[in-house]
Amino acid sequence: MSFQLDLIKDKIELFEAGSLKDLEKKIQVQIENNHALMLRVHHVDHQTVFTPEGKPYYTASVHFKS
């Protein structure tokens, strides 16, 4: 039986929230979690859309790299 560990080199995570503050909080938590995996933020892409009720809805994709 062999045991092999592979390093994660790239990881893309998607986030969504009803407020910008909540979105930032979610991203910050994952930045700290991925820091333990030796991953750093490489690129962030974000977008704001409006719900049919007219409320803003925030999404983001964060690319982590080793």
PDB file as gemmi writes it, atoms N, CA and C in Angstrom:
CRYST1    1.000    1.000    1.000  90.00  90.00  90.00 P 1                      
ATOM      1  N   MET A   1       0.842  -1.174   0.000  1.00  0.00           N  
ATOM      2  CA  MET A   1       0.000   0.000   0.000  1.00  0.00           C  
ATOM      3  C   MET A   1       0.888   1.238   0.000  1.00  0.00           C  
ATOM      4  N   SER A   2       0.625   2.143  -0.914  1.00  0.00           N  
ATOM      5  CA  SER A   2       1.416   3.371  -0.963  1.00  0.00           C  
ATOM      6  C   SER A   2       0.538   4.556  -0.597  1.00  0.00           C  
ATOM      7  N   PHE A   3       1.174   5.531  -0.014  1.00  0.00           N  
ATOM      8  CA  PHE A   3       0.499   6.746   0.425  1.00  0.00           C  
ATOM      9  C   PHE A   3       1.167   7.908  -0.277  1.00  0.00           C  
ATOM     10  N   GLN A   4       0.402   8.682  -1.030  1.00  0.00           N  
ATOM     11  CA  GLN A   4       0.982   9.770  -1.809  1.00  0.00           C  
ATOM     12  C   GLN A   4       0.234  11.069  -1.537  1.00  0.00           C  
ATOM     13  N   LEU A   5       0.971  12.122  -1.296  1.00  0.00           N  
ATOM     14  CA  LEU A   5       0.384  13.445  -1.097  1.00  0.00           C  
ATOM     15  C   LEU A   5       0.681  14.317  -2.306  1.00  0.00           C  
ATOM     16  N   ASP A   6      -0.316  14.997  -2.793  1.00  0.00           N  
ATOM     17  CA  ASP A   6      -0.138  15.945  -3.882  1.00  0.00           C  
ATOM     18  C   ASP A   6      -0.472  17.334  -3.369  1.00  0.00           C  
ATOM     19  N   LEU A   7       0.316  18.287  -3.791  1.00  0.00           N  
ATOM     20  CA  LEU A   7       0.059  19.669  -3.412  1.00  0.00           C  
ATOM     21  C   LEU A   7      -1.003  20.274  -4.322  1.00  0.00           C  
ATOM     22  N   ILE A   8      -1.836  21.099  -3.748  1.00  0.00           N  
ATOM     23  CA  ILE A   8      -2.804  21.846  -4.544  1.00  0.00           C  
ATOM     24  C   ILE A   8      -2.069  23.066  -5.084  1.00  0.00           C  
ATOM     25  N   LYS A   9      -2.056  23.203  -6.404  1.00  0.00           N  
ATOM     26  CA  LYS A   9      -1.331  24.319  -7.014  1.00  0.00           C  
ATOM     27  C   LYS A   9      -2.260  25.449  -7.432  1.00  0.00           C  
ATOM     28  N   ASP A  10      -3.466  25.112  -7.844  1.00  0.00           N  
ATOM     29  CA  ASP A  10      -4.469  26.086  -8.272  1.00  0.00           C  
ATOM     30  C   ASP A  10      -5.809  25.731  -7.656  1.00  0.00           C  
ATOM     31  N   LYS A  11      -6.552  26.759  -7.306  1.00  0.00           N  
ATOM     32  CA  LYS A  11      -7.873  26.540  -6.737  1.00  0.00           C  
ATOM     33  C   LYS A  11      -8.714  27.782  -7.021  1.00  0.00           C  
ATOM     34  N   ILE A  12      -9.913  27.570  -7.539  1.00  0.00           N  
ATOM     35  CA  ILE A  12     -10.832  28.679  -7.795  1.00  0.00           C  
ATOM     36  C   ILE A  12     -12.067  28.464  -6.935  1.00  0.00           C  
ATOM     37  N   GLU A  13     -12.428  29.482  -6.187  1.00  0.00           N  
ATOM     38  CA  GLU A  13     -13.603  29.398  -5.321  1.00  0.00           C  
ATOM     39  C   GLU A  13     -14.576  30.510  -5.703  1.00  0.00           C  
ATOM     40  N   LEU A  14     -15.864  30.189  -5.615  1.00  0.00           N  
ATOM     41  CA  LEU A  14     -16.916  31.137  -5.950  1.00  0.00           C  
ATOM     42  C   LEU A  14     -17.674  31.528  -4.693  1.00  0.00           C  
ATOM     43  N   PHE A  15     -18.017  32.795  -4.605  1.00  0.00           N  
ATOM     44  CA  PHE A  15     -18.700  33.326  -3.428  1.00  0.00           C  
ATOM     45  C   PHE A  15     -19.894  34.152  -3.867  1.00  0.00           C  
ATOM     46  N   GLU A  16     -20.918  34.207  -3.014  1.00  0.00           N  
ATOM     47  CA  GLU A  16     -22.076  35.045  -3.271  1.00  0.00           C  
ATOM     48  C   GLU A  16     -22.647  35.521  -1.947  1.00  0.00           C  
ATOM     49  N   ALA A  17     -23.222  36.726  -1.978  1.00  0.00           N  
ATOM     50  CA  ALA A  17     -23.795  37.289  -0.752  1.00  0.00           C  
ATOM     51  C   ALA A  17     -24.752  38.415  -1.113  1.00  0.00           C  
ATOM     52  N   GLY A  18     -25.606  38.723  -0.173  1.00  0.00           N  
ATOM     53  CA  GLY A  18     -26.570  39.790  -0.354  1.00  0.00           C  
ATOM     54  C   GLY A  18     -26.031  41.167  -0.028  1.00  0.00           C  
ATOM     55  N   SER A  19     -24.871  41.216   0.636  1.00  0.00           N  
ATOM     56  CA  SER A  19     -24.246  42.513   0.925  1.00  0.00           C  
ATOM     57  C   SER A  19     -22.750  42.413   0.678  1.00  0.00           C  
ATOM     58  N   LEU A  20     -22.166  43.545   0.364  1.00  0.00           N  
ATOM     59  CA  LEU A  20     -20.731  43.575   0.081  1.00  0.00           C  
ATOM     60  C   LEU A  20     -19.920  43.201   1.322  1.00  0.00           C  
ATOM     61  N   LYS A  21     -20.390  43.618   2.493  1.00  0.00           N  
ATOM     62  CA  LYS A  21     -19.699  43.306   3.742  1.00  0.00           C  
ATOM     63  C   LYS A  21     -19.670  41.796   3.992  1.00  0.00           C  
ATOM     64  N   ASP A  22     -20.792  41.109   3.753  1.00  0.00           N  
ATOM     65  CA  ASP A  22     -20.845  39.662   3.926  1.00  0.00           C  
ATOM     66  C   ASP A  22     -19.942  38.946   2.919  1.00  0.00           C  
ATOM     67  N   LEU A  23     -19.914  39.443   1.690  1.00  0.00           N  
ATOM     68  CA  LEU A  23     -19.055  38.852   0.665  1.00  0.00           C  
ATOM     69  C   LEU A  23     -17.587  38.979   1.060  1.00  0.00           C  
ATOM     70  N   GLU A  24     -17.187  40.148   1.526  1.00  0.00           N  
ATOM     71  CA  GLU A  24     -15.803  40.359   1.957  1.00  0.00           C  
ATOM     72  C   GLU A  24     -15.443  39.447   3.124  1.00  0.00           C  
ATOM     73  N   LYS A  25     -16.381  39.266   4.047  1.00  0.00           N  
ATOM     74  CA  LYS A  25     -16.144  38.405   5.202  1.00  0.00           C  
ATOM     75  C   LYS A  25     -15.927  36.954   4.766  1.00  0.00           C  
ATOM     76  N   LYS A  26     -16.772  36.465   3.840  1.00  0.00           N  
ATOM     77  CA  LYS A  26     -16.639  35.095   3.344  1.00  0.00           C  
ATOM     78  C   LYS A  26     -15.299  34.882   2.639  1.00  0.00           C  
ATOM     79  N   ILE A  27     -14.911  35.860   1.832  1.00  0.00           N  
ATOM     80  CA  ILE A  27     -13.636  35.750   1.115  1.00  0.00           C  
ATOM     81  C   ILE A  27     -12.471  35.765   2.099  1.00  0.00           C  
ATOM     82  N   GLN A  28     -12.522  36.637   3.089  1.00  0.00           N  
ATOM     83  CA  GLN A  28     -11.435  36.729   4.063  1.00  0.00           C  
ATOM     84  C   GLN A  28     -11.262  35.430   4.844  1.00  0.00           C  
ATOM     85  N   VAL A  29     -12.357  34.783   5.201  1.00  0.00           N  
ATOM     86  CA  VAL A  29     -12.284  33.502   5.914  1.00  0.00           C  
ATOM     87  C   VAL A  29     -11.561  32.467   5.050  1.00  0.00           C  
ATOM     88  N   GLN A  30     -11.908  32.423   3.757  1.00  0.00           N  
ATOM     89  CA  GLN A  30     -11.266  31.442   2.880  1.00  0.00           C  
ATOM     90  C   GLN A  30      -9.810  31.787   2.603  1.00  0.00           C  
ATOM     91  N   ILE A  31      -9.473  33.055   2.574  1.00  0.00           N  
ATOM     92  CA  ILE A  31      -8.065  33.447   2.416  1.00  0.00           C  
ATOM     93  C   ILE A  31      -7.261  32.897   3.580  1.00  0.00           C  
ATOM     94  N   GLU A  32      -7.788  33.019   4.787  1.00  0.00           N  
ATOM     95  CA  GLU A  32      -7.090  32.493   5.959  1.00  0.00           C  
ATOM     96  C   GLU A  32      -7.011  30.970   5.930  1.00  0.00           C  
ATOM     97  N   ASN A  33      -8.093  30.296   5.507  1.00  0.00           N  
ATOM     98  CA  ASN A  33      -8.076  28.835   5.402  1.00  0.00           C  
ATOM     99  C   ASN A  33      -7.069  28.359   4.360  1.00  0.00           C  
ATOM    100  N   ASN A  34      -7.038  29.025   3.216  1.00  0.00           N  
ATOM    101  CA  ASN A  34      -6.129  28.625   2.147  1.00  0.00           C  
ATOM    102  C   ASN A  34      -4.687  28.993   2.437  1.00  0.00           C  
ATOM    103  N   HIS A  35      -4.491  29.938   3.317  1.00  0.00           N  
ATOM    104  CA  HIS A  35      -3.129  30.289   3.743  1.00  0.00           C  
ATOM    105  C   HIS A  35      -2.456  29.069   4.390  1.00  0.00           C  
ATOM    106  N   ALA A  36      -3.236  28.278   5.120  1.00  0.00           N  
ATOM    107  CA  ALA A  36      -2.711  27.063   5.743  1.00  0.00           C  
ATOM    108  C   ALA A  36      -2.297  26.039   4.691  1.00  0.00           C  
ATOM    109  N   LEU A  37      -2.906  26.097   3.509  1.00  0.00           N  
ATOM    110  CA  LEU A  37      -2.550  25.199   2.404  1.00  0.00           C  
ATOM    111  C   LEU A  37      -1.457  25.797   1.525  1.00  0.00           C  
ATOM    112  N   MET A  38      -0.894  26.910   1.972  1.00  0.00           N  
ATOM    113  CA  MET A  38       0.153  27.636   1.255  1.00  0.00           C  
ATOM    114  C   MET A  38      -0.343  28.150  -0.103  1.00  0.00           C  
ATOM    115  N   LEU A  39      -1.583  28.593  -0.132  1.00  0.00           N  
ATOM    116  CA  LEU A  39      -2.155  29.195  -1.331  1.00  0.00           C  
ATOM    117  C   LEU A  39      -2.357  30.683  -1.095  1.00  0.00           C  
ATOM    118  N   ARG A  40      -2.061  31.461  -2.093  1.00  0.00           N  
ATOM    119  CA  ARG A  40      -2.218  32.911  -2.019  1.00  0.00           C  
ATOM    120  C   ARG A  40      -3.207  33.357  -3.083  1.00  0.00           C  
ATOM    121  N   VAL A  41      -3.797  34.520  -2.899  1.00  0.00           N  
ATOM    122  CA  VAL A  41      -4.726  35.070  -3.879  1.00  0.00           C  
ATOM    123  C   VAL A  41      -3.939  35.496  -5.110  1.00  0.00           C  
ATOM    124  N   HIS A  42      -4.375  34.986  -6.251  1.00  0.00           N  
ATOM    125  CA  HIS A  42      -3.741  35.348  -7.522  1.00  0.00           C  
ATOM    126  C   HIS A  42      -4.593  36.376  -8.276  1.00  0.00           C  
ATOM    127  N   HIS A  43      -5.914  36.167  -8.246  1.00  0.00           N  
ATOM    128  CA  HIS A  43      -6.795  37.057  -8.997  1.00  0.00           C  
ATOM    129  C   HIS A  43      -8.197  37.034  -8.380  1.00  0.00           C  
ATOM    130  N   VAL A  44      -8.839  38.182  -8.370  1.00  0.00           N  
ATOM    131  CA  VAL A  44     -10.220  38.287  -7.887  1.00  0.00           C  
ATOM    132  C   VAL A  44     -11.058  38.934  -8.979  1.00  0.00           C  
ATOM    133  N   ASP A  45     -12.200  38.329  -9.257  1.00  0.00           N  
ATOM    134  CA  ASP A  45     -13.146  38.885 -10.221  1.00  0.00           C  
ATOM    135  C   ASP A  45     -14.486  39.006  -9.507  1.00  0.00           C  
ATOM    136  N   HIS A  46     -15.139  40.150  -9.628  1.00  0.00           N  
ATOM    137  CA  HIS A  46     -16.404  40.339  -8.908  1.00  0.00           C  
ATOM    138  C   HIS A  46     -17.442  40.955  -9.826  1.00  0.00           C  
ATOM    139  N   GLN A  47     -18.685  40.773  -9.432  1.00  0.00           N  
ATOM    140  CA  GLN A  47     -19.789  41.292 -10.226  1.00  0.00           C  
ATOM    141  C   GLN A  47     -20.961  41.617  -9.308  1.00  0.00           C  
ATOM    142  N   THR A  48     -21.692  42.631  -9.677  1.00  0.00           N  
ATOM    143  CA  THR A  48     -22.906  43.003  -8.954  1.00  0.00           C  
ATOM    144  C   THR A  48     -24.077  42.924  -9.925  1.00  0.00           C  
ATOM    145  N   VAL A  49     -25.117  42.241  -9.496  1.00  0.00           N  
ATOM    146  CA  VAL A  49     -26.356  42.177 -10.281  1.00  0.00           C  
ATOM    147  C   VAL A  49     -27.498  42.614  -9.371  1.00  0.00           C  
ATOM    148  N   PHE A  50     -28.627  42.874  -9.964  1.00  0.00           N  
ATOM    149  CA  PHE A  50     -29.787  43.285  -9.172  1.00  0.00           C  
ATOM    150  C   PHE A  50     -30.874  42.231  -9.282  1.00  0.00           C  
ATOM    151  N   THR A  51     -31.467  41.914  -8.147  1.00  0.00           N  
ATOM    152  CA  THR A  51     -32.560  40.948  -8.106  1.00  0.00           C  
ATOM    153  C   THR A  51     -33.802  41.586  -8.720  1.00  0.00           C  
ATOM    154  N   PRO A  52     -34.821  40.800  -9.025  1.00  0.00           N  
ATOM    155  CA  PRO A  52     -36.063  41.390  -9.554  1.00  0.00           C  
ATOM    156  C   PRO A  52     -36.696  42.412  -8.604  1.00  0.00           C  
ATOM    157  N   GLU A  53     -36.380  42.301  -7.313  1.00  0.00           N  
ATOM    158  CA  GLU A  53     -36.896  43.271  -6.339  1.00  0.00           C  
ATOM    159  C   GLU A  53     -36.071  44.559  -6.318  1.00  0.00           C  
ATOM    160  N   GLY A  54     -34.973  44.597  -7.078  1.00  0.00           N  
ATOM    161  CA  GLY A  54     -34.136  45.788  -7.146  1.00  0.00           C  
ATOM    162  C   GLY A  54     -33.004  45.823  -6.143  1.00  0.00           C  
ATOM    163  N   LYS A  55     -32.800  44.738  -5.389  1.00  0.00           N  
ATOM    164  CA  LYS A  55     -31.716  44.689  -4.405  1.00  0.00           C  
ATOM    165  C   LYS A  55     -30.426  44.198  -5.066  1.00  0.00           C  
ATOM    166  N   PRO A  56     -29.287  44.752  -4.674  1.00  0.00           N  
ATOM    167  CA  PRO A  56     -28.026  44.278  -5.256  1.00  0.00           C  
ATOM    168  C   PRO A  56     -27.657  42.886  -4.725  1.00  0.00           C  
ATOM    169  N   TYR A  57     -27.024  42.095  -5.573  1.00  0.00           N  
ATOM    170  CA  TYR A  57     -26.547  40.757  -5.207  1.00  0.00           C  
ATOM    171  C   TYR A  57     -25.115  40.655  -5.708  1.00  0.00           C  
ATOM    172  N   TYR A  58     -24.205  40.305  -4.825  1.00  0.00           N  
ATOM    173  CA  TYR A  58     -22.780  40.343  -5.119  1.00  0.00           C  
ATOM    174  C   TYR A  58     -22.224  38.933  -5.294  1.00  0.00           C  
ATOM    175  N   THR A  59     -21.403  38.757  -6.317  1.00  0.00           N  
ATOM    176  CA  THR A  59     -20.710  37.489  -6.537  1.00  0.00           C  
ATOM    177  C   THR A  59     -19.236  37.771  -6.773  1.00  0.00           C  
ATOM    178  N   ALA A  60     -18.402  36.769  -6.487  1.00  0.00           N  
ATOM    179  CA  ALA A  60     -16.963  36.901  -6.717  1.00  0.00           C  
ATOM    180  C   ALA A  60     -16.373  35.535  -6.974  1.00  0.00           C  
ATOM    181  N   SER A  61     -15.341  35.513  -7.809  1.00  0.00           N  
ATOM    182  CA  SER A  61     -14.542  34.308  -7.970  1.00  0.00           C  
ATOM    183  C   SER A  61     -13.117  34.688  -7.580  1.00  0.00           C  
ATOM    184  N   VAL A  62     -12.515  33.842  -6.790  1.00  0.00           N  
ATOM    185  CA  VAL A  62     -11.163  34.104  -6.295  1.00  0.00           C  
ATOM    186  C   VAL A  62     -10.271  32.945  -6.745  1.00  0.00           C  
ATOM    187  N   HIS A  63      -9.180  33.290  -7.439  1.00  0.00           N  
ATOM    188  CA  HIS A  63      -8.219  32.307  -7.922  1.00  0.00           C  
ATOM    189  C   HIS A  63      -7.045  32.288  -6.944  1.00  0.00           C  
ATOM    190  N   PHE A  64      -6.857  31.135  -6.323  1.00  0.00           N  
ATOM    191  CA  PHE A  64      -5.737  30.935  -5.397  1.00  0.00           C  
ATOM    192  C   PHE A  64      -4.647  30.149  -6.102  1.00  0.00           C  
ATOM    193  N   LYS A  65      -3.395  30.508  -5.872  1.00  0.00           N  
ATOM    194  CA  LYS A  65      -2.250  29.808  -6.452  1.00  0.00           C  
ATOM    195  C   LYS A  65      -1.176  29.611  -5.387  1.00  0.00           C  
ATOM    196  N   SER A  66      -0.416  28.552  -5.564  1.00  0.00           N  
ATOM    197  CA  SER A  66       0.697  28.315  -4.634  1.00  0.00           C  
ATOM    198  C   SER A  66       1.886  29.155  -5.018  1.00  0.00           C  
TER     199      SER A  66                                                      
END                                                                             
